[in-house]
Amino acid sequence: MASTTTTTGTETVQGRRHQGPEAGVWLERKRSLGDQAEAKAAVPASSLLHNPGDAGGPRPRLAAAPRQPPAKVPARRTHQEEFAEVLNPMRQSLIYLGWVLLMQIGRVRDFLDRFFGLHAAGSAGKGGVPPIVSDSQDFYTRRLYMRIVDIFNRPITSAPGAWIDVAERRREGDPCREHPTPTGRTRRCLNLGSYNYLGFAANDAYCTPKVVEELRRSGASTCSPGADAGRTEGHVEMEQVVAGFLGVEKAFVYGMGFATNAFTIPTLCSKGCLVLSDEMNHKSIVDGVKLSGASVKVFRHNDVRHLEYLLRKSIVEGQSRTGRQWRKILIVVEGIYSMEGEMVRLSEIVRLKKKYGAYLYLDEAHSIGALGATGRGVCEQQGVSPRDVDVMMGTFTKSFGSCGGYIAGSAALVDYVRAASPASYHATAMSPPAARQIVASLTVISGRDGSDRGGEKLARLRQNANYFRAELMRRGFHVLGDMDSPVVPIMCYYAAKIPALSRMCLERNLAVVLVGFPATALCLSRMRICISASHTREELENAVEIIDEIGDRCMIKYIGERKAARLATDEVGGNRDTRLVSSKSI
């Protein structure tokens, strides 16, 4: 049994590697795992910014240490438990049967098309060349997606404020092959689909004049990457303002939110590293991990105990095949999960990352500017210091009415990402007017514009979200997420109900987003509502009444009346103020 010593910070701890046939059994026993030492020393003291040389050789031992008391996990039902209660075997069977029938009807139509020579029944290549689109994907697009394509990609003809103009379209020809065409008419709808959390996406008395002025002064684009000639004084000011708002040393801004994750994670991780990722993480995180080449282990959504189990198990086992210690371990979570409306259990995860010497990557795309007394995100909401988060990521497309994203943290981290990320060299820098919008909106949120509009917007967003969520729960809808979260998912489960819900809402002048497979699991289709500070109480009351009526018609109220009232009361907790602030324009 080999033994070495590893030093992390000022501590020197020994580790033990278990060999022999009993090792697998030992690893699966939670009690034995609990007897292991603080695993902080099992993670090498390598920098987050670069990978050291080969970390091979004997791996450190885990020394015995005093048994730690078990973490206190809040007694709350998980989404999986809620789904299991609603999705009884009968409902699941009906949902799957609907998919099977749709696919069989599509196969029959393809056969008839080939038999009568009406259409080519696929995307077959010509001259022996294989099709550019796989047969399965082509079939799904034609026979399933195109049936309801009218509820997706609806063009808008106005700024996405509290109300939005939606272009009307009509279907002509074969609905499984032809896209809807515009009619030239528009419909004025209450906007419950845009990420306009603080209302900055529409015309703003403070922000809009500054953006127009910047457009006249600097133009619409720099036409150059930041590392070349695309970095202006406005970009420098923006990064300084962002870092100051977050309470960190430095920030680096990307021109695209998706690319912020997809380009940064491969910069920080590579082969020999381990990424522990929440199963509900965004596609940009999934793609970033794939591009990095690092190993990945997925833990159950917001399940801190499962995360700790994977941490201990991974440290003890080391890398597959070689058994070497991991060059670094990175935990990746989101502040608010965009499809769940649920906040990360950040304080518990910070405790774990400190205990085991891992790094923490926090995606605050939906939480920055929306959570916390001053809008500083989930860290402020849960009382966690930003210094305890190694990599802070967020976007400006939700609360700030702009585009792009940021990476923030220590000066060493940001300087490395700026030098190593492809965005610095191969992507045009953010548009100067978009950068000015970010600075102006942060000025309002921070109160540096000389008004209290920022505080009013934040208070109104929380009250709007809590009121809307509680009202829907009282009426029997299965609503996911936490109080204060502006993302309010309403479960409908049946994929066949998605088009009916969307079309009925549009007829009643509600612009909503319906989400189904492959964005969610087959049985977990939902309506995702995004609440804004620009909504008034009257508008939300009207929306609740309309959704309530449509919910009755589509039969998507899965919670009994008594239980719904109890759940809503328990969720609000009696200490949440759902009254709106003054209805004056903020």
Salt bridges, closest charged atoms under 4 A:
GLU11 OE2 - LYS40 NZ 3.44
ASP35 OD1 - ARG67 NH2 2.72
ASP54 OD1 - ARG324 NH1 3.11
GLU82 OE1 - HIS478 NE2 2.99
GLU85 OE1 - ARG77 NH2 2.71
GLU85 OE2 - LYS563 NZ 2.03
ASP110 OD1 - ARG142 NH1 2.98
ASP110 OD1 - ARG143 NH2 2.85
ASP113 OD2 - ARG143 NH2 2.88
ASP113 OD2 - ARG177 NH2 3.37
ASP138 OD2 - ARG142 NE 2.73
ASP150 OD1 - ARG171 NH1 3.60
ASP150 OD1 - ARG503 NH2 2.75
ASP165 OD1 - ARG188 NH1 3.03
GLU168 OE1 - ARG185 NE 3.15
GLU168 OE2 - ARG187 NE 3.60
GLU172 OE2 - ARG170 NE 2.76
ASP174 OD1 - ARG109 NH2 3.68
ASP174 OD2 - ARG177 NE 3.53
ASP204 OD1 - ARG453 NH2 2.56
GLU213 OE2 - ARG217 NH1 3.49
GLU214 OE1 - ARG217 NH2 2.12
GLU214 OE1 - ARG436 NE 3.61
GLU237 OE1 - ARG436 NH2 3.09
GLU239 OE1 - ARG231 NH1 2.93
GLU239 OE1 - ARG418 NH2 3.00
GLU249 OE2 - ARG387 NH1 3.81
ASP278 OD1 - HIS301 ND1 2.98
ASP287 OD1 - LYS283 NZ 2.83
ASP303 OD2 - ARG300 NE 3.16
GLU308 OE2 - ARG312 NH2 3.33
GLU308 OE2 - LYS355 NZ 3.04
GLU317 OE2 - LYS313 NZ 3.16
GLU340 OE1 - HIS79 ND1 3.04
GLU340 OE2 - ARG526 NH1 3.12
GLU342 OE2 - ARG76 NH2 3.67
GLU342 OE1 - HIS79 NE2 3.49
GLU342 OE1 - HIS301 NE2 2.74
GLU348 OE2 - ARG345 NE 3.04
ASP388 OD1 - LYS354 NZ 3.27
ASP390 OD2 - LYS353 NZ 3.12
ASP415 OD1 - LYS250 NZ 2.96
GLU456 OE2 - LYS584 NZ 3.51
GLU471 OE2 - ARG474 NH1 3.13
GLU471 OE1 - ARG475 NH2 3.70
ASP482 OD1 - ARG76 NH1 3.03
ASP484 OD2 - ARG576 NH1 2.91
GLU541 OE2 - ARG537 NH1 3.56
GLU545 OE2 - ARG475 NH2 2.90
ASP548 OD2 - ARG475 NH1 3.34
ASP548 OD1 - LYS557 NZ 2.14
GLU549 OE1 - ARG508 NH1 3.06
ASP552 OD1 - LYS557 NZ 2.99
ASP570 OD2 - ARG566 NH1 3.77
ASP577 OD1 - ARG579 NE 3.00
